[in-house]
Amino acid sequence: VSTKDILGGGLTGALNLAAAGQLDVASASEIAATAMNQFGLEGKDIPHIADLLAAGAGKAMGSVEDLAGALKYTGPTAKGLGISIEETTGTLAMFAQQGIKGSDAGTALRSVLLTMTSPSGLVAKRMEDLGINVYDAAGKFIGMKGAAGELQAKLGPLDDATRNAALGQIFGNEAVGAARILYEG
């Protein structure tokens, strides 16, 4: 973070994040700077990043450190798919509300994203059979809200047993809980 960005709001954002997360300023600064780098943002965005992390932690019954731990595992994947930091932290906060926090949340979300966007073999066939497609006509990922809507539209009409089997077949044991939360959310 440049000196100009620090004086232009970055320091205030880091201080606010430290206060909201009950962290020391160095830890808060590192968390904000890492999120900034993961999502290709700038130092002037640190106050917004701090607000997102504090709000997400507050709504999720988790901590700023939980969200930071989750972003460590899913931030680069989310950014690579064009998912905003807002949508990513919102999804992670939704996971935390259901008890999936920190690195577990980040790993689960990364797994869900990778499964939906680059399915292999049988998973790709199962998604095709169900009509699940998470790309638009231009080949761009439709985002978390779009993916959740796609799951709801294609799996919603199924009975519970068929839906649960489909979720398990697509996402596997490790990520099926996160996939259910995404489906329901």
PLY file of the C-alpha trace (Angstrom):
ply
format ascii 1.0
element vertex 185
property float x
property float y
property float z
element edge 184
property int vertex1
property int vertex2
end_header
0.00 0.00 0.00
1.54 3.29 -1.06
2.03 6.22 1.31
-0.47 8.18 -0.74
-3.07 5.44 -0.31
-2.34 5.15 3.41
-2.89 8.88 3.87
-5.85 8.80 1.48
-7.91 6.50 3.68
-5.95 3.28 4.00
-4.84 4.05 7.55
-8.37 4.95 8.61
-9.66 1.72 7.09
-7.00 -0.34 8.86
-7.73 1.39 12.17
-11.46 0.81 11.75
-10.86 -2.83 10.92
-8.58 -3.20 13.95
-11.27 -1.74 16.20
-14.10 -3.78 14.66
-12.13 -7.03 14.77
-10.42 -6.35 18.09
-7.08 -6.77 16.34
-3.79 -4.98 16.51
-3.25 -2.48 13.69
-0.51 -4.56 12.07
-2.79 -7.60 11.78
-5.69 -5.52 10.50
-3.43 -3.86 7.93
-2.12 -7.22 6.74
-5.64 -8.65 6.42
-6.87 -5.63 4.46
-3.79 -5.51 2.23
-4.04 -9.22 1.46
-7.71 -8.91 0.50
-6.84 -5.85 -1.59
-4.17 -7.80 -3.48
-6.32 -10.91 -3.91
-9.10 -8.96 -5.62
-6.88 -6.55 -7.57
-8.04 -3.52 -5.61
-6.09 -0.42 -4.61
-5.03 1.16 -1.33
-7.85 3.68 -1.58
-10.25 0.70 -1.35
-9.03 -0.35 2.11
-11.80 1.50 3.99
-14.36 -0.37 1.87
-12.55 -3.67 2.44
-12.52 -2.98 6.18
-16.25 -2.23 6.11
-16.95 -5.47 4.22
-14.92 -7.62 6.58
-16.33 -5.98 9.70
-19.91 -6.21 8.44
-19.45 -9.79 7.27
-17.99 -10.82 10.62
-20.75 -9.03 12.50
-23.55 -10.67 10.52
-21.90 -14.06 10.50
-21.29 -14.57 14.21
-17.65 -15.01 13.30
-14.62 -12.80 13.44
-12.66 -10.68 11.02
-9.90 -13.26 11.38
-12.35 -16.01 10.34
-13.18 -14.12 7.15
-9.50 -13.41 6.51
-8.73 -17.13 6.94
-11.51 -18.01 4.52
-10.35 -15.46 1.94
-6.86 -16.91 2.10
-8.20 -20.12 0.59
-10.85 -18.81 -1.78
-9.89 -15.23 -2.71
-7.62 -16.02 -5.66
-10.11 -18.53 -7.11
-13.03 -16.11 -6.69
-11.08 -13.26 -8.30
-10.07 -15.54 -11.17
-13.74 -16.25 -11.84
-14.65 -12.56 -11.76
-16.45 -12.76 -8.41
-16.27 -9.51 -6.47
-14.96 -9.18 -2.95
-18.48 -8.15 -1.93
-20.06 -11.34 -3.28
-17.26 -13.49 -1.87
-17.40 -12.05 1.64
-21.21 -12.22 1.55
-21.09 -15.92 0.66
-18.48 -16.59 3.35
-20.63 -14.75 5.90
-23.57 -16.94 4.89
-21.40 -20.02 5.45
-20.30 -18.69 8.86
-23.92 -18.23 9.89
-24.26 -21.98 9.40
-21.09 -22.74 11.38
-18.60 -23.11 8.51
-15.89 -20.57 9.34
-12.28 -19.68 8.67
-10.16 -21.94 6.54
-12.95 -24.54 6.45
-15.25 -21.98 4.77
-12.58 -20.89 2.33
-11.69 -24.44 1.38
-15.37 -25.39 1.01
-16.18 -22.38 -1.17
-13.11 -22.94 -3.32
-14.15 -26.57 -3.80
-17.71 -25.58 -4.73
-16.44 -23.00 -7.22
-13.94 -25.34 -8.84
-16.47 -28.17 -9.05
-19.09 -25.95 -10.70
-16.73 -24.22 -13.11
-14.46 -27.07 -14.15
-16.26 -30.33 -13.48
-14.63 -33.55 -14.50
-16.00 -36.72 -16.04
-19.02 -38.00 -14.15
-19.64 -34.68 -12.41
-19.81 -32.86 -15.75
-22.23 -35.49 -17.05
-24.43 -35.24 -13.93
-24.52 -31.44 -14.18
-25.39 -31.70 -17.87
-28.15 -34.23 -17.14
-29.63 -31.83 -14.59
-29.23 -28.84 -16.93
-26.89 -27.00 -14.53
-24.78 -24.45 -16.39
-22.89 -21.72 -14.56
-21.63 -19.84 -17.62
-23.44 -17.24 -19.70
-23.56 -17.15 -23.51
-20.19 -15.37 -23.61
-18.57 -18.10 -21.49
-18.36 -15.95 -18.35
-19.11 -17.36 -14.89
-22.52 -16.13 -13.73
-21.42 -15.27 -10.18
-22.44 -16.59 -6.80
-26.00 -15.28 -6.96
-26.39 -16.71 -10.46
-24.91 -20.07 -9.45
-27.18 -20.28 -6.41
-30.13 -19.44 -8.65
-29.08 -22.11 -11.14
-28.91 -24.72 -8.38
-32.31 -23.64 -7.03
-33.92 -23.68 -10.48
-32.57 -27.08 -11.49
-32.61 -28.89 -8.14
-35.64 -27.22 -6.56
-38.25 -29.29 -8.41
-36.60 -32.55 -7.33
-37.72 -34.51 -4.29
-35.42 -34.37 -1.26
-33.81 -37.75 -1.87
-32.99 -37.01 -5.51
-31.75 -33.49 -4.69
-29.52 -34.75 -1.87
-28.11 -37.47 -4.11
-27.42 -34.97 -6.90
-25.67 -32.56 -4.52
-23.55 -35.39 -3.16
-22.67 -36.68 -6.62
-21.69 -33.24 -7.88
-19.90 -31.78 -4.86
-18.67 -34.83 -2.98
-18.46 -35.32 0.77
-16.10 -32.42 1.44
-18.16 -29.64 -0.13
-21.73 -30.93 -0.07
-22.55 -28.96 3.09
-21.36 -25.71 1.52
-23.23 -26.55 -1.69
-26.44 -27.06 0.32
-25.96 -23.68 2.00
-25.43 -22.07 -1.40
-28.50 -23.84 -2.78
-30.65 -22.72 0.15
-29.19 -19.20 0.28
0 1
1 2
2 3
3 4
4 5
5 6
6 7
7 8
8 9
9 10
10 11
11 12
12 13
13 14
14 15
15 16
16 17
17 18
18 19
19 20
20 21
21 22
22 23
23 24
24 25
25 26
26 27
27 28
28 29
29 30
30 31
31 32
32 33
33 34
34 35
35 36
36 37
37 38
38 39
39 40
40 41
41 42
42 43
43 44
44 45
45 46
46 47
47 48
48 49
49 50
50 51
51 52
52 53
53 54
54 55
55 56
56 57
57 58
58 59
59 60
60 61
61 62
62 63
63 64
64 65
65 66
66 67
67 68
68 69
69 70
70 71
71 72
72 73
73 74
74 75
75 76
76 77
77 78
78 79
79 80
80 81
81 82
82 83
83 84
84 85
85 86
86 87
87 88
88 89
89 90
90 91
91 92
92 93
93 94
94 95
95 96
96 97
97 98
98 99
99 100
100 101
101 102
102 103
103 104
104 105
105 106
106 107
107 108
108 109
109 110
110 111
111 112
112 113
113 114
114 115
115 116
116 117
117 118
118 119
119 120
120 121
121 122
122 123
123 124
124 125
125 126
126 127
127 128
128 129
129 130
130 131
131 132
132 133
133 134
134 135
135 136
136 137
137 138
138 139
139 140
140 141
141 142
142 143
143 144
144 145
145 146
146 147
147 148
148 149
149 150
150 151
151 152
152 153
153 154
154 155
155 156
156 157
157 158
158 159
159 160
160 161
161 162
162 163
163 164
164 165
165 166
166 167
167 168
168 169
169 170
170 171
171 172
172 173
173 174
174 175
175 176
176 177
177 178
178 179
179 180
180 181
181 182
182 183
183 184
